[in-house]
Amino acid sequence: MKSPSTPFPTSGYYGKQYFCDRENETKTLLDNIKGGQSTILIAPRRIGKTGLVKHVLAHLPVNTKGVYMDILATEDIGGFLSSMATAIIKSFPESTRSGRNIWKLVKSLRPVLTFDPLSGAPQVTLDLKPGEAESHAAMMLGYLEKQKFRIVIAIDEFQQILKYPETNTDAMLRGIIQQLKNVVFIFSGSHQHLMTELFSTPSRPFYNSARSMKIDRIKRHKYKSFIHDKFVKEGKSIELDVIENMLEWTDDYTYYVQILCNRVFIRKEKQIVDEVWKEEADRILNEQAFIYYNYRELLTFHQWNLLKAIAKDNKVPGPTSKKFISDYSLGSPATVLRSLKALGKREMIYSDYLSDGKKFYYVNDIFFRRWVQNL
């Protein structure tokens, strides 16, 4: 496995030395796999869900093989199966016996086979005829079921299947999956309400079919120690209080922590003080400003104002309360509700629940949140 250019990679998985904590979560997922149980993994976007999944797949028990697929970009069942075929052949090199057989199987499905111009990795596109989706899925999963070792398939952003034009995708997949004994799944998703709809609604095919697990931010004291060790090991000095301020600014969201630390690390300064990371933070926000101004062009007046208001308040448990509406001049409760729905559909705001069960809304893009707070 190649080493990243800095100790703080912003994409990809480079091994446990660049992966912070998640020990309990990793153990739970591995225990589920050993017990032959599938897992529903739910986490807000940018919190480190994909990194955790890839970390687990890199530390599977002996005689277990992992397959990772991200279906966020897929639009229908054809895209889903193309993503699955691509993930499978990437996980089984053609030089191995299993690989030769799986390549032979995939080729029998009449794929369009291309190769990524940068990585050289194979990319499969299946040309499905009407009625072929179920048989193709059954053939691929059935082949994996017959292997002498256990297979773990991690499907990232699984809630995407609810957006497919085919209305029975979950029923079709569940019908095949429930017959598998040698294949375990990790169904991960970043939209709690959609994942809940899929797995917790009694009328849904996937109802109670897997163990649920929700992850949150990495504990600050763990992340602080991890970051400090990485800087010091590379000959850079940084006080724990400075790291505390960086984590506060990024709200402990892994994606944003990694970006800020990455940018700060490559600077020439050997001693990192608050002025250094704040200067880099300002640069990041300035670079992103054109995107945020573009939001204003994409949204209505009321949607834009509500988005800014939620960003400024961090967490908003009562977006239709008189005080919140009055503080930010948002109009009527009905207007706020319409804007709230539109922003949620665009995935510009998310909702979650406080410890007391009360629902709140927030802007998941930490950089946008900080940009708005600087206005």
TAZIUR-V518226 format. One record per pair of residues at least 24 apart in sequence whose ideal C-beta (glycine too) atoms are under 7 Angstrom apart, sorted by sequence separation. I is the first residue (numbers start at 1). GAP is how many residues later the second one is. If there is no record, write none. Layout:
i=I gap=GAP
i=I gap=GAP
This chain:
i=67 gap=24
i=223 gap=24
i=306 gap=24
i=66 gap=25
i=185 gap=25
i=259 gap=25
i=305 gap=25
i=30 gap=26
i=65 gap=26
i=85 gap=26
i=25 gap=27
i=29 gap=27
i=33 gap=27
i=34 gap=27
i=109 gap=27
i=220 gap=27
i=33 gap=28
i=170 gap=28
i=26 gap=29
i=30 gap=29
i=158 gap=29
i=223 gap=29
i=245 gap=29
i=302 gap=29
i=22 gap=30
i=26 gap=30
i=153 gap=30
i=155 gap=30
i=158 gap=30
i=159 gap=30
i=242 gap=30
i=306 gap=30
i=33 gap=31
i=90 gap=31
i=151 gap=31
i=158 gap=31
i=174 gap=31
i=242 gap=31
i=246 gap=31
i=19 gap=32
i=90 gap=32
i=150 gap=32
i=151 gap=32
i=152 gap=32
i=153 gap=32
i=154 gap=32
i=155 gap=32
i=156 gap=32
i=157 gap=32
i=159 gap=32
i=162 gap=32
i=174 gap=32
i=220 gap=32
i=242 gap=32
i=249 gap=32
i=22 gap=33
i=89 gap=33
i=157 gap=33
i=237 gap=33
i=302 gap=33
i=306 gap=33
i=105 gap=34
i=150 gap=34
i=152 gap=34
i=154 gap=34
i=170 gap=34
i=171 gap=34
i=218 gap=34
i=223 gap=34
i=227 gap=34
i=231 gap=34
i=236 gap=34
i=237 gap=34
i=238 gap=34
i=306 gap=34
i=89 gap=35
i=105 gap=35
i=137 gap=35
i=141 gap=35
i=145 gap=35
i=147 gap=35
i=159 gap=35
i=170 gap=35
i=174 gap=35
i=217 gap=35
i=235 gap=35
i=237 gap=35
i=242 gap=35
i=19 gap=36
i=86 gap=36
i=137 gap=36
i=159 gap=36
i=162 gap=36
i=170 gap=36
i=217 gap=36
i=218 gap=36
i=236 gap=36
i=303 gap=36
i=307 gap=36
i=86 gap=37
i=145 gap=37
i=302 gap=37
i=306 gap=37
i=317 gap=37
i=13 gap=38
i=86 gap=38
i=105 gap=38
i=134 gap=38
i=138 gap=38
i=145 gap=38
i=16 gap=39
i=85 gap=39
i=133 gap=39
i=137 gap=39
i=141 gap=39
i=144 gap=39
i=159 gap=39
i=303 gap=39
i=310 gap=39
i=303 gap=40
i=13 gap=41
i=85 gap=41
i=102 gap=41
i=231 gap=41
i=307 gap=41
i=317 gap=41
i=13 gap=42
i=82 gap=42
i=141 gap=42
i=307 gap=42
i=317 gap=42
i=319 gap=42
i=82 gap=43
i=317 gap=43
i=82 gap=44
i=316 gap=44
i=13 gap=45
i=81 gap=45
i=315 gap=45
i=316 gap=45
i=316 gap=46
i=315 gap=47
i=78 gap=48
i=314 gap=48
i=98 gap=49
i=78 gap=50
i=310 gap=51
i=81 gap=52
i=88 gap=52
i=310 gap=52
i=311 gap=52
i=310 gap=53
i=81 gap=55
i=85 gap=55
i=77 gap=56
i=81 gap=56
i=84 gap=56
i=307 gap=56
i=311 gap=57
i=311 gap=58
i=312 gap=60
i=311 gap=61
i=312 gap=61
i=311 gap=62
i=308 gap=64
i=292 gap=76
i=288 gap=79
i=292 gap=79
i=80 gap=81
i=285 gap=82
i=289 gap=82
i=284 gap=83
i=288 gap=83
i=65 gap=84
i=67 gap=84
i=71 gap=84
i=72 gap=84
i=64 gap=85
i=67 gap=85
i=71 gap=85
i=72 gap=85
i=285 gap=85
i=63 gap=86
i=64 gap=86
i=65 gap=86
i=66 gap=86
i=67 gap=86
i=68 gap=86
i=69 gap=86
i=70 gap=86
i=71 gap=86
i=74 gap=86
i=285 gap=86
i=63 gap=87
i=69 gap=87
i=70 gap=87
i=71 gap=87
i=77 gap=87
i=64 gap=88
i=66 gap=88
i=72 gap=88
i=76 gap=88
i=71 gap=89
i=76 gap=89
i=77 gap=89
i=285 gap=89
i=76 gap=90
i=60 gap=92
i=77 gap=92
i=57 gap=95
i=57 gap=97
i=53 gap=101
i=53 gap=103
i=50 gap=106
i=256 gap=110
i=256 gap=111
i=253 gap=113
i=251 gap=115
i=250 gap=116
i=33 gap=119
i=249 gap=121
i=53 gap=133
i=53 gap=135
i=49 gap=139
i=49 gap=141
i=41 gap=145
i=45 gap=145
i=38 gap=146
i=41 gap=146
i=44 gap=146
i=37 gap=147
i=38 gap=147
i=39 gap=147
i=40 gap=147
i=41 gap=147
i=42 gap=147
i=43 gap=147
i=36 gap=148
i=38 gap=149
i=42 gap=150
i=33 gap=151
i=42 gap=153
i=40 gap=155
i=29 gap=157
i=40 gap=159
i=192 gap=160
i=52 gap=163
i=49 gap=166
i=47 gap=168
i=47 gap=169
i=40 gap=170
i=47 gap=170
i=48 gap=170
i=38 gap=171
i=39 gap=171
i=40 gap=171
i=43 gap=171
i=38 gap=172
i=39 gap=172
i=40 gap=172
i=41 gap=172
i=42 gap=172
i=43 gap=172
i=37 gap=173
i=40 gap=173
i=37 gap=174
i=39 gap=174
i=41 gap=174
i=32 gap=179
i=28 gap=185
i=25 gap=190
i=22 gap=196
i=21 gap=197
i=20 gap=198
i=21 gap=198
i=21 gap=201
i=20 gap=202
i=20 gap=203
i=51 gap=203
i=20 gap=206
i=47 gap=206
i=48 gap=206
i=46 gap=207
i=47 gap=207
i=46 gap=208
i=46 gap=209
i=46 gap=210
i=8 gap=222
i=7 gap=223
i=7 gap=227
i=10 gap=248
i=9 gap=249
i=10 gap=249
i=8 gap=250
i=10 gap=252
i=8 gap=253
i=8 gap=254
i=6 gap=256
i=8 gap=257
i=7 gap=258
i=6 gap=259
i=6 gap=260
i=44 gap=306
i=46 gap=318
i=45 gap=319
i=44 gap=320
